[in-house]
Amino acid sequence: MKYDFDRVIDRTGTGSFKWDLADALFHGSGLLPLWVADMDFESPPEVIEALVMRARHGIFGYTAPGPAYHDAIIKWFRKRHRWKIRPEWLRFAPGVVPALNLLVQAFTAPGDSVIVQMPVYYPFMRAISLNGRTVLNNPLKLEKGRYRMDLEDLERKAMTPGARLIILCSPHNPVGRVWTRDELEGLGSICLKRGILVVADEIHCDLTYQGVRHVPFASIKEEFLMNSVTCLSPSKTFNLAGLQTAALVIAGGERRAGYETTLSRLGLTWPNVFGSEALTAAYTHGAPWLDALIDYLAGNLEFLKQFIARNIPGVTVIEPEGTYLVWLDFRGLDMDNNALKRLMIEDARVALDHGFIFGSPEGDGFERINIACPRATLEEALRRIERALKSRFQEAKP
Ligand SMILES: Cc1ncc(COP(=O)(O)O)c(C=O)c1O
């Protein structure tokens, strides 16, 4: 095999948020971390090589991304997602979460409402409330094991006075849906009609399983392009989160100026030199690595499903169409959020993201597991959960 995703690489002592801070953040000890969304795999060799070469140059002054950077993004999205992005639409961002905060500041006013679809990536809610805006929830519906959007409810929410913007998670973290063109058209038409700007967080767009295609929201039609800002980043796809690099697609000239003003107010003028270098190398050379990664992740997903079906009764896997995050339904075990949290941390000693942080009640009784790790690590985590549940339910027997 050209890329060895089975290799367990020790990340402790590298300042890894996932590994070095898990015990402190989850108040546990010896926790096996499968929570925050980065991968326990090395980035593609071409990316590492590009960073080493750049480091060897030895001068790290202010650096503006050049044509190779724009070209890399444009070619990647044209090839992988059949979306033609024009270079003038692109703006840098120091990460997608910073971008979401900046966009909320740029395009809404204090007191306005911003729509999200819970259960959803919790920094969305923080970007809204920390900036003095109100979270307006358009909850997803879970029907026969599959989540879908509730567009009737969205229409009502979009008519709420002060509703200005929606943060769309596409593909969706944590439920793993890759929204269909129809679903996106439904959402986009409502937003267009009601004057709601769509901020499409498409950070997981490259990570879709076989037979599933991501549709960039802004690629659907010109009106959607003009009524949206799309957040892109190589950081999930190629495991570059620590380099804090992202790009925004903003087709409207006035809107671009609005974003730039907000960047300037914070003195955010320059992208990180290594971030731009890594983005360019990843989008230029990373396709074979990504294809191999997706195969490996599909194997991990299959392993997880079979393991749970055989050994962990009462837990249901919500089948993801994309992302390396899997939403596990523990509601069959009839435990409240606190009991489930204690079971994971104290008994199983695994750090997963608890469902309720993605919105409550929508996430109550769920846990999100990150399967972007060597299979041996995933197996160890699942065995720990199996053992914890077995001993708990044995104890509970009279
Ligand atoms: C939907 C979504 N958006 C954004 C991010 C983080 O983006 P960044 O690290 O560029 O701020 C994540 C990470 O998990 C995510 O899942």
Ligand as a Chemical Component Dictionary entry (heavy atoms), coordinates in Angstrom:
data_LIG
# 
_chem_comp.id                   LIG 
_chem_comp.type                 NON-POLYMER 
_chem_comp.pdbx_formal_charge   0 
_chem_comp.three_letter_code    LIG 
# 
loop_
_chem_comp_atom.comp_id 
_chem_comp_atom.atom_id 
_chem_comp_atom.alt_atom_id 
_chem_comp_atom.type_symbol 
_chem_comp_atom.charge 
_chem_comp_atom.model_Cartn_x 
_chem_comp_atom.model_Cartn_y 
_chem_comp_atom.model_Cartn_z 
_chem_comp_atom.pdbx_ordinal 
LIG C1 C1 C 0 -18.450 22.079 9.971  1  
LIG C2 C2 C 0 -17.120 22.560 10.450 2  
LIG N1 N1 N 0 -16.735 23.826 10.209 3  
LIG C3 C3 C 0 -15.540 24.300 10.610 4  
LIG C4 C4 C 0 -14.660 23.495 11.313 5  
LIG C5 C5 C 0 -13.354 24.047 11.779 6  
LIG O1 O1 O 0 -12.743 24.825 10.820 7  
LIG P1 P1 P 0 -11.391 25.612 11.116 8  
LIG O2 O2 O 0 -10.465 24.693 11.825 9  
LIG O3 O3 O 0 -10.921 26.016 9.761  10 
LIG O4 O4 O 0 -11.760 26.797 11.956 11 
LIG C6 C6 C 0 -15.019 22.172 11.592 12 
LIG C7 C7 C 0 -14.122 21.309 12.367 13 
LIG O5 O5 O 0 -14.526 20.309 12.893 14 
LIG C8 C8 C 0 -16.277 21.699 11.141 15 
LIG O6 O6 O 0 -16.666 20.449 11.365 16 
# 
loop_
_chem_comp_bond.comp_id 
_chem_comp_bond.atom_id_1 
_chem_comp_bond.atom_id_2 
_chem_comp_bond.value_order 
_chem_comp_bond.pdbx_ordinal 
LIG C1 C2 SING 1  
LIG C2 N1 SING 2  
LIG C2 C8 DOUB 3  
LIG N1 C3 DOUB 4  
LIG C3 C4 SING 5  
LIG C4 C5 SING 6  
LIG C4 C6 DOUB 7  
LIG C5 O1 SING 8  
LIG O1 P1 SING 9  
LIG P1 O2 DOUB 10 
LIG P1 O3 SING 11 
LIG P1 O4 SING 12 
LIG C6 C7 SING 13 
LIG C6 C8 SING 14 
LIG C7 O5 DOUB 15 
LIG C8 O6 SING 16 
# 
